Amino acid sequence: MGSCSESKLPMGELEFTFLGKSMALTEPDLPTSKWSQDQVVHNLPPGSTPVFVGREGELIRLHDCMQTGQPAAVAVTGGDGIGKTELVLQYAYRFGPADYQHICWLHGSDREIASQIVNFTRTYLGLNPPTGLPLDRQMQWCWQHWPVSSSLIIYDDVADLSHIESYLPPQSDRWRALMTTPVQPENTATIAPLTLTGLSQEAALAVLRYWAGAERINQQLAAARVLCDQLSGVPLGLDLVGRYLACQPQLSMAALQQRLDAKNGAVKDWIHTLGRHPLPPVPLILAAVFSLSFDQLNRDEQRLAELLSLFAPGSIPWEVVQACWADVDTRRLTSWRDCGLLPWGLLRRVSNQADCYQLHPLVRLFLGAQLRQADWAEDLKRDYCGAIVEITRPMKEDFIRSNLSDLVSLIPHIKEAAVTWQDSLEGEEEALLCPFVAVGRYYTGQGAYGAAELWWQTCLTITKNRFGQEHPAFAASLSSLADLYRFQELYYKAEPLYQEALGLRKRRLGDRHPDIANSLNNLGIVYHRQGRHDQAEPLFQEALALVKQVLGSDHPDVATSLNNLALVSESQQRYQAAESLHQEALALRRQLFGNEHIDVAASLDHLGSLYQTLGRLDKAEPLYKEALELRRQILGEAHQDVATSLNNLGGLYQWVGRHDEAVPLFRQSLTLRQQLFGDDHPDVAVSLNNLAGSYQAIGHISEAESLFQAALVLRQKLMGNSHSDVATSLNNLALLYDSQGRYGEAAPLYEEALAIRRELFGTEHPDVAASLNNLAVLYANQELFHRAEPLMEEALCLWERLLGPEHHYTLSARFSLEVLRDLMTS
């Protein structure tokens, strides 16, 4: 039990498929899906061979195994080059439309399989896994929310079956799992093996006839049979030999055999440099065939082939290859590819991706072994890493968010440079960090925070091992990981990392360096967002003075520090100072960037928010409108910053009671965010909450309640139960119930919000005071004055300490407490 039983085929002629006419020095189109995404949602790569022959029996056996579903996972096993991946692809293309609605192709050799599963659900299924969860829990969420339909999950090139088991879908009729691996499963009750051996002699001859022509093979049939037996029917070897014959039409089979015999002895020692050993007796003959083909390339073509072995497995965008050798004429580079590597079968076109190419995994290993023996190996590694550094250098955060689809094909190669070839990243700190920053921000832009966290932790380990713990690169890695935590509002994790980075930079860089100012600002932001304004302000002041001293007064970082100081001044009710700082930041950004820049829009928003707080609608409204139009002009209509501007303008109208104008803006913001992020995203929860607030104000209580509840459920799902935004949603829903006299429903929500805020912020935070006050008012409304008074008194004392005696929250609380005490004595 647990293995795939063999299914007998009817006797008759050998079944095979020829997909095109054999032509020397040309690359035939490879097989791709004959069905559309409307039939099957999939991310399958194209087939890797133009001729698929002799595997009908294995296809039927595989189909029978997958149909039974016992066990739910099947492993196609066998040696390298035996055709495991091609068999699985042919199965998916042939039986996919009838058997499955979704097919997910995963690279089993990549350790980040959970990230691949999460990305597939986002890109192809329209799901948005909770970004605040660890990656493994995001993957579990994906399985739980997967559409109720038949799906095939394929894990290609799995080296460790024990590692893959934790990434298999749940046991259910909804899923079938299929993998390719050189390893035989130990537990066949869990994973059923289907072992591939070489093609039959007739099938092997069919491959040679496809490439070299039937007449030529039939005239030398005895020699051809010997060659097929020597190749053990391995499809990769047959393909390379067939192409070799096609490129040398006058070469006899006997002469080819002599060349292979001569190569066998030469590759015996060389093959041990491969780093992994296919099943015998395949390696020796495959290495000989590869070496024979490689020898037909000129030196430039050989160097190109070896350069390609440095890339990650999978699709290689040609633009990256060109970037490696930017000084080489593109026509020459194209000629080396089209007249050298492609005809000899060492490189394949990816037919469903524009100007992309791929190496067979075993060819990639062979080329890597060649490279290790070459005198120019280090030069090629530096060329590859240098190109990756130049590609990643300009990748700023907004670019990452806006071009995720463009980066999908680049990310594996950036990771390969950062991890595998990191020793060849020259230029010390910046060269090493550029690829890490690009990948980390890519994951963050996707909302794959678990993958981003693992990546930044890897960056920390690598920078520590390469530079030590007292190097600026290690400080930069600490700061990047802290940035991720700050973005998730995990301030308790971000703070110690920022503190460590600041201390390290001061020790290594002295007191006069821009990176010191960066650390001061980052730590100040964490304090500010936790309500610790007295600790944040001196850090912002120090950062501003340092930036002016080191970079001059006319620098973008000066505007950043001015903005931070303005925000903390506003939080401390020093509105005149905040206004002056915001205006100074805005003026500086206009001076540096002109009027049409995204940072100018940000300053307009900040100044508008200040005027909104001050109740100065006449000044806030035009600033918000200008920011909105500027973002539309620069970023287009479908951008998250446009959604933010719509939300801000709607918030202003809500603030002054113009709900008929606020509601359509909140709806636009909500629709745009759902379009950009899907339904499960923190910004969608913000829009739901704001729209609910306006509905409540205009008396649409049922609609408001539904939206408040949706925002709460979404935040709990995305962020867990202990998050500040969850506390906000609990509070808002409680306020709605309170206003309706539904005190029994409101009280537990207020209490839960208070508990979360105390857990997150401690006892000294304005939001804790707000929760205490709201709970006190609830008790007062029920005439439970003895329970309301201590809570209201605690809230008042807290606001006095944190915001000062003249803040409007403090004044309102003091007045409410006086009214309460009058009621208690009357």
ABEGO torsion letter per residue (X at the ends): XGBBBBBBBBBEBBBBBBBEBBBBGBBBBBBBBABBAAABBBABBBBABABBBGAAAAAAAAAAAAAAGOBABBBBBEBBGAGAAAAAAAAAAAAAAAABABBBBBBAABABAAAAAAAAAAAAAGBBBBAABBAAAAAAAAAAABBBBBBBBBBBGBABAAAAAAABBBBBAABBBBBBBABBBABAAABBBBBBBBBBAAAAAAAAAAAAEAAAAAAAAAAAAAAAAAAGGBAAAAAAAAAAAAABAABBAAAAAAAAAAAAAAAAAAAAAAGBBBBOAAAAAAAAAAAAAAAABBAAAAAAAAAAAABBBEBBBAAAAAAABAABBAAAAAAAAAAAAAAAGABBBBAABBGBBBBBAAAAAAAAAAAAABAAAAAAAAAAAAAAAAAAAABBAAAAAAAAAAAAAAAAAAAAAAAAAAAABBGEAAAAAAAAAAAAAAAAAAGBAAAAAAAAAAAAAAAAAAAEAABAAAAAAAAAAAAAAAAAGBAAAAAAAAAAAAAAAAAAAEABBAAAAAAAAAAAAAAAAAGBAAAAAAAAAAAAAAAAAAAEABBAAAAAAAAAAAAAAAAAGBAAAAAAAAAAAAAAAAAAAEABBAAAAAAAAAAAAAAAAAGBAAAAAAAAAAAAAAAAAAAEABBAAAAAAAAAAAAAAAAAGBAAAAAAAAAAAAAAAAAAAEABBAAAAAAAAAAAAAAAAAGBAAAAAAAAAAAAAAAAAAAEABBAAAAAAAAAAAAAAAAAGBAAAAAAAAAAAAAAAAAAAEABBAAAAAAAAAAAAAAAAAGBAAAAAAAAAAAAAAAAAAAEAABAAAAAAAAAAAAAAAAAAX
